[in-house]
Amino acid sequence: MWFKNLSIFRLTEAFTLTAEELEEKLAVLTFRPCGSHEDFTLGWVSPIGKAAPLVHSANGFMMICTKKEERVLPASVLNEMMQEKIEETEEAEGRKLSKKERTAIKDELIFELLPRAFTFSRKLYAYIDVKGGFLVVDSGSSKSAEDLLSLLRKCLGSLPAVPLNTVEKPIATMTEWLISQQTPKDVTVEDECELRAPEEAGGVIRCKRHDLSLPEIKNHLDIGKQVIKLALNWDDRLSFILDENLSVKRLKFLDLIQDQVTETNTDDEAARFDVDFSIMSLELANFIPRLLDIFGGELKA
């Protein structure tokens, strides 16, 4: 349950639903398995497990979870069968098939093969910080985060939410940190970064397990490359990769947080989930506003 990525959205209007009211609205689009001719299905499941509510609430935070099941049809299999079918048809009719006819053959094969394709599923967690006014999704993919947000909007009718936007651009600020070797007191630069030249299709340099204070890094910055990803440590509590869009990836909760977890002993799965969620959400409720402050505060629309 511990989030490994953060895609953060600002709720531009107060979220006024109770957990029970949100539960009722999510129930309209609960998860169901793929039908025989469906590419995928997406719906809500309990964050904890079967027979538990669709919304897990603790200390003003509401955890929700989607489940997506997809049918996997290997492209190599489809292409091979399509080519065979095209060749057979062209030989039988003594002519070349048009692009439209080739597409029709492909569509027919997909329809035929889908019921036999194997499926896989994955869950995506998110929570609503009612007091802070944030929706936080455990995803490093903007598309997956937007899929969850779209499903939530379908259930609620609307949900005014936008990606974070700050006064100072993360690229400029993170670049300055490496140039000056100075950061806010509670932020430490670690050993990984990604640099990109500003021009269109500019070169990209990736550094891992590297001292970012060395001259070769500065040389890249001096010729105009900018920091688009940077490994950071916040207050010895969290470590993560921050990108140019304020997305957090490879998030780790460090010893100061994990010590709180180990202090709570319980063998009950639901109780363990509740403790972990409470600790995590309260920690992130401190971190997210500080992240915005570091970049000059939010830029209001």
C-alpha positions as CSV (number, residue, x, y, z in Angstrom):
1,M,0.0,0.0,0.0
2,W,2.9,2.4,0.6
3,F,3.0,4.7,-2.4
4,K,6.0,4.5,-4.7
5,N,5.0,7.3,-7.0
6,L,3.1,10.6,-6.6
7,S,1.0,12.2,-9.3
8,I,-0.6,15.1,-7.4
9,F,-3.6,17.1,-8.4
10,R,-5.0,20.2,-6.8
11,L,-8.7,20.1,-6.1
12,T,-9.8,23.6,-7.1
13,E,-13.1,23.3,-5.2
14,A,-13.7,21.9,-1.7
15,F,-14.4,18.2,-1.6
16,T,-17.6,18.0,0.5
17,L,-18.6,14.3,0.2
18,T,-18.4,12.1,3.2
19,A,-16.8,8.6,2.9
20,E,-20.3,7.0,2.8
21,E,-21.5,9.4,0.1
22,L,-18.3,8.7,-2.0
23,E,-18.8,5.0,-1.5
24,E,-22.3,5.2,-2.9
25,K,-21.2,7.0,-6.0
26,L,-18.2,4.7,-6.7
27,A,-20.5,1.7,-6.4
28,V,-22.0,2.6,-9.8
29,L,-18.8,1.6,-11.5
30,T,-17.4,-1.3,-9.5
31,F,-14.9,-3.6,-11.3
32,R,-16.0,-6.5,-13.4
33,P,-13.9,-8.9,-15.4
34,C,-13.3,-8.5,-19.1
35,G,-16.0,-9.8,-21.4
36,S,-14.8,-12.2,-24.2
37,H,-14.6,-9.4,-26.8
38,E,-13.4,-6.5,-24.5
39,D,-9.9,-5.1,-24.7
40,F,-10.1,-4.0,-21.0
41,T,-12.3,-3.2,-18.1
42,L,-11.7,-0.6,-15.4
43,G,-13.6,-0.2,-12.1
44,W,-13.4,0.4,-8.4
45,V,-12.4,-2.2,-5.9
46,S,-11.8,-2.1,-2.1
47,P,-8.3,-0.8,-1.2
48,I,-8.1,-3.5,1.4
49,G,-9.7,-6.5,-0.1
50,K,-12.9,-8.4,-0.7
51,A,-15.9,-7.6,1.5
52,A,-14.3,-4.3,2.6
53,P,-15.7,-0.8,1.6
54,L,-14.7,0.9,-1.6
55,V,-13.5,3.9,0.4
56,H,-11.1,3.5,3.3
57,S,-11.2,6.7,5.5
58,A,-8.7,7.7,8.2
59,N,-8.0,11.1,9.7
60,G,-9.8,13.0,6.9
61,F,-8.1,11.1,4.1
62,M,-10.0,8.8,1.8
63,M,-8.2,5.9,0.0
64,I,-9.7,4.5,-3.2
65,C,-8.5,2.0,-5.7
66,T,-9.1,1.0,-9.3
67,K,-8.6,-2.3,-10.9
68,K,-7.9,-2.7,-14.6
69,E,-8.0,-6.0,-16.4
70,E,-6.7,-6.2,-20.0
71,R,-6.6,-8.9,-22.6
72,V,-3.2,-9.4,-24.1
73,L,-2.9,-10.3,-27.7
74,P,0.8,-10.5,-28.7
75,A,1.5,-8.3,-31.7
76,S,3.8,-11.0,-33.2
77,V,1.0,-13.6,-33.3
78,L,-1.5,-11.2,-34.7
79,N,0.9,-9.9,-37.4
80,E,1.8,-13.4,-38.5
81,M,-1.8,-14.6,-38.8
82,M,-2.8,-11.4,-40.6
83,Q,0.0,-11.8,-43.1
84,E,-1.0,-15.4,-43.8
85,K,-4.6,-14.4,-44.2
86,I,-3.7,-11.6,-46.6
87,E,-1.5,-13.8,-48.7
88,E,-4.2,-16.5,-48.9
89,T,-6.8,-14.0,-49.9
90,E,-4.6,-12.3,-52.5
91,E,-3.6,-15.7,-54.0
92,A,-7.3,-16.8,-54.2
93,E,-8.5,-13.6,-55.8
94,G,-5.4,-12.9,-57.9
95,R,-5.0,-9.3,-56.8
96,K,-3.5,-7.1,-54.1
97,L,-5.7,-6.1,-51.2
98,S,-6.4,-2.5,-50.4
99,K,-5.4,-0.9,-47.2
100,K,-9.0,-0.9,-46.1
101,E,-9.3,-4.6,-46.8
102,R,-6.1,-5.4,-44.9
103,T,-7.5,-3.4,-41.9
104,A,-10.8,-5.3,-42.1
105,I,-8.8,-8.6,-41.9
106,K,-6.9,-7.4,-38.9
107,D,-10.2,-6.4,-37.1
108,E,-11.7,-9.8,-37.9
109,L,-8.7,-11.6,-36.5
110,I,-8.7,-9.5,-33.3
111,F,-12.4,-10.3,-32.8
112,E,-11.7,-14.0,-33.3
113,L,-8.6,-14.1,-31.1
114,L,-9.6,-11.9,-28.2
115,P,-11.8,-14.5,-26.4
116,R,-8.7,-16.8,-26.3
117,A,-6.2,-14.1,-25.2
118,F,-5.0,-14.3,-21.6
119,T,-5.7,-11.5,-19.2
120,F,-3.7,-9.6,-16.5
121,S,-4.9,-7.1,-14.0
122,R,-3.3,-4.4,-11.8
123,K,-4.6,-2.1,-9.1
124,L,-4.0,1.6,-8.8
125,Y,-4.3,3.4,-5.5
126,A,-5.1,7.0,-4.8
127,Y,-6.3,9.1,-1.9
128,I,-8.2,12.4,-1.4
129,D,-6.8,14.8,1.2
130,V,-10.0,16.6,2.0
131,K,-8.4,19.2,4.3
132,G,-5.4,19.9,2.1
133,G,-7.4,19.8,-1.1
134,F,-5.3,17.3,-3.0
135,L,-5.9,14.1,-5.0
136,V,-2.7,11.9,-4.8
137,V,-2.3,8.9,-7.2
138,D,0.3,6.2,-6.8
139,S,1.4,6.4,-10.4
140,G,4.5,7.5,-12.3
141,S,2.4,7.5,-15.5
142,S,0.4,10.6,-16.3
143,K,-2.0,8.5,-18.4
144,S,-2.8,6.0,-15.6
145,A,-3.4,8.9,-13.2
146,E,-5.7,10.6,-15.7
147,D,-7.5,7.3,-16.3
148,L,-8.3,7.1,-12.6
149,L,-9.3,10.8,-12.5
150,S,-11.6,10.3,-15.5
151,L,-13.3,7.3,-13.8
152,L,-13.8,9.3,-10.7
153,R,-15.3,12.2,-12.6
154,K,-17.8,9.7,-14.3
155,C,-18.9,8.7,-10.8
156,L,-19.1,12.2,-9.3
157,G,-20.4,14.0,-12.4
158,S,-17.5,16.5,-12.1
159,L,-14.3,16.9,-10.1
160,P,-12.4,20.2,-10.6
161,A,-8.8,19.0,-10.3
162,V,-5.6,20.2,-12.1
163,P,-1.9,19.1,-12.0
164,L,0.3,21.1,-9.6
165,N,1.7,24.4,-11.0
166,T,4.2,26.5,-9.1
167,V,5.5,30.0,-9.4
168,E,9.1,28.8,-10.0
169,K,9.6,26.2,-12.7
170,P,11.1,23.0,-11.3
171,I,13.6,22.8,-14.3
172,A,15.1,26.3,-13.5
173,T,15.2,25.7,-9.7
174,M,16.7,22.2,-9.9
175,T,19.3,23.4,-12.4
176,E,20.3,26.3,-10.1
177,W,20.7,23.8,-7.2
178,L,23.3,21.9,-9.2
179,I,25.1,25.0,-10.5
180,S,25.3,26.7,-7.1
181,Q,25.5,23.5,-5.0
182,Q,23.0,25.2,-2.6
183,T,19.6,23.8,-1.7
184,P,17.0,24.6,1.0
185,K,18.1,23.3,4.4
186,D,15.7,20.4,4.4
187,V,16.6,19.2,0.9
188,T,19.6,17.2,-0.1
189,V,20.7,16.4,-3.6
190,E,21.5,12.7,-4.0
191,D,23.4,10.8,-6.7
192,E,21.1,10.7,-9.8
193,C,19.9,13.2,-12.4
194,E,18.8,13.6,-15.9
195,L,19.9,16.6,-18.0
196,R,18.4,17.8,-21.3
197,A,19.5,20.4,-23.8
198,P,16.8,23.1,-24.2
199,E,16.5,23.0,-28.0
200,E,14.0,20.8,-29.7
201,A,15.2,17.1,-29.8
202,G,18.1,18.2,-27.6
203,G,20.5,15.6,-26.2
204,V,19.9,13.9,-22.8
205,I,22.4,12.9,-20.2
206,R,21.5,10.4,-17.5
207,C,23.7,10.0,-14.4
208,K,23.2,7.3,-11.8
209,R,25.3,6.6,-8.7
210,H,27.3,9.7,-9.6
211,D,28.7,12.6,-7.6
212,L,26.7,15.5,-9.0
213,S,29.1,18.1,-7.7
214,L,31.9,16.9,-10.0
215,P,33.1,19.3,-12.8
216,E,31.8,17.1,-15.7
217,I,28.2,17.8,-14.5
218,K,28.9,21.5,-14.2
219,N,30.3,21.5,-17.8
220,H,27.0,20.2,-19.1
221,L,25.2,22.9,-17.2
222,D,27.5,25.6,-18.4
223,I,26.7,24.8,-22.1
224,G,23.0,25.1,-21.4
225,K,21.7,21.7,-20.4
226,Q,18.9,21.8,-17.8
227,V,17.9,19.4,-15.0
228,I,14.7,17.6,-15.8
229,K,15.0,14.8,-13.1
230,L,16.8,14.9,-9.8
231,A,17.2,12.5,-6.9
232,L,16.4,14.3,-3.6
233,N,16.2,13.6,0.1
234,W,13.7,15.6,2.1
235,D,14.5,16.1,5.7
236,D,15.9,12.5,6.1
237,R,12.3,11.4,5.9
238,L,11.7,10.8,2.2
239,S,13.9,10.1,-0.8
240,F,12.6,10.3,-4.4
241,I,13.2,11.4,-8.0
242,L,11.5,14.7,-8.8
243,D,10.8,15.5,-12.5
244,E,10.1,18.7,-14.4
245,N,6.3,18.3,-13.8
246,L,6.5,17.9,-10.1
247,S,5.9,14.2,-10.3
248,V,7.5,12.1,-7.7
249,K,8.9,8.7,-8.6
250,R,10.7,5.9,-6.7
251,L,9.5,7.3,-3.4
252,K,10.9,5.7,-0.3
253,F,9.9,6.4,3.3
254,L,13.1,6.4,5.3
255,D,14.0,5.1,8.8
256,L,12.3,8.0,10.6
257,I,9.0,6.9,9.1
258,Q,9.6,3.2,9.2
259,D,10.3,3.4,12.9
260,Q,6.8,4.6,13.5
261,V,5.5,1.6,11.6
262,T,7.4,-0.9,13.6
263,E,6.2,0.6,16.8
264,T,2.7,-0.7,16.0
265,N,2.3,-4.4,16.3
266,T,-0.8,-6.0,14.8
267,D,-1.5,-9.2,12.9
268,D,-4.9,-8.0,11.6
269,E,-4.6,-7.1,7.9
270,A,-7.2,-4.3,8.0
271,A,-5.7,-2.8,11.1
272,R,-2.2,-2.9,9.5
273,F,-3.5,-1.2,6.4
274,D,-5.2,1.5,8.5
275,V,-2.0,2.2,10.5
276,D,0.2,2.3,7.3
277,F,-2.3,4.6,5.5
278,S,-2.5,6.9,8.5
279,I,1.2,7.3,8.8
280,M,1.8,7.7,5.1
281,S,-1.0,10.2,4.5
282,L,0.0,12.4,7.4
283,E,3.6,12.4,6.3
284,L,2.6,13.4,2.7
285,A,0.3,16.0,4.1
286,N,3.4,17.7,5.5
287,F,5.6,17.0,2.5
288,I,3.3,18.2,-0.4
289,P,2.8,21.8,0.9
290,R,6.5,22.0,1.6
291,L,7.2,20.8,-2.0
292,L,5.1,23.7,-3.3
293,D,6.8,26.2,-1.0
294,I,10.2,25.1,-2.2
295,F,9.2,26.2,-5.7
296,G,7.7,29.5,-4.7
297,G,4.2,28.4,-3.9
298,E,1.3,27.5,-6.1
299,L,0.6,29.5,-9.3
300,K,-3.1,30.2,-9.1
301,A,-5.0,30.0,-12.4
